[in-house]
Amino acid sequence: MRAPVLICPTITLRAYGRLCCAPRRLHCHGSSSQFLNLNLSRFSRRLLTSFFHMEQFQSGAGSSGKKTMVENLKRYGVISSKRVAQVMEDLDRGLFVPAGSSAYVDTPVPIGYNATISAPHMHATCLQLLEDKLQPGMRALDVGSGTGYLTGCFALMVGAEGRVVGVDHIPELVDMSIKNIEKSVAASLLKKGSLSLHVGDGRKGWQEFGPYDAIHVGAAASEIPQPLLDQLKPGGRMVIPLGTYFQDLKVIDKSEDGSIKAHTETSVRYVPLTSRDEQLGGF
Ligand code: SAH
């Protein structure tokens, strides 16, 4: 029988071992699990432990499930701030994953259209990196908004005085993300218009509500799209996975004089930031 490989809600110890020690030999089967949003280097050990801890709590759905998820992310050092912990407890990931999927296990979940909702530790990592730029009243852009989970977290953090825009190029995913948000604690922000989700090519950003204090890109680009750099506010921060097979999560800071500084946070594996046709064709 073929060895279990890669992501999926049923990620195995063996798969994790391969990811940690032999990424070059990564392979996969099935188009929807072709790519994963999994942080390979920094958290891999503690996440392995946290994964099994979280799995034990799967029977506790709803509020106990998400509380346990957040507690584990805190315990293993992925969440370090109260605001990030609070928002991940407030916005129920269970409303954003397909019915029957494991909402609170630390793994990406396929959402159709060759996309996945990122693993909780990746959402937490990105929220931590962007937290200072998600203060009440600030503006944020979420490129590749998928299920809308992270977009909703951004909206709750910047509040009704802020402005959050999610962009995805798959219309069905945008419709689904709107429905997800409508069921969630972020619904009133959507209704009031401080949060909106749009169909579009995220490589062009969303100029209408820019410039943005925070830009998150949820899919891996081969290089940083210039419109996203242009729409980043001086003093703002972008988090973007860069690369094709081997990818780095890059943190891009634009200083007040407009100069750009970048550093690598960690190694990751995301779906590509690409054209709709290429994505639907299975890359
Ligand atoms: N962050 C989201 C989804 C991550 S999957 C979540 O956790 O739910 C990456 C998403 O990027 C997919 O939904 C895919 O459709 C989208 N995407 C890929 N290329 C894109 C592009 N050029 N413009 C807009 N969205 C894109």
Boltz pocket constraint, residues with backbone or C-beta under 6 A from the ligand:
constraints:
  - pocket:
      binder: B
      contacts: [[A, 113], [A, 115], [A, 116], [A, 117], [A, 118], [A, 143], [A, 144], [A, 145], [A, 146], [A, 147], [A, 148], [A, 149], [A, 150], [A, 167], [A, 168], [A, 169], [A, 170], [A, 173], [A, 200], [A, 201], [A, 202], [A, 203], [A, 218], [A, 219], [A, 271], [A, 272], [A, 273], [A, 274], [A, 275], [A, 276], [A, 279]]
      max_distance: 6.0
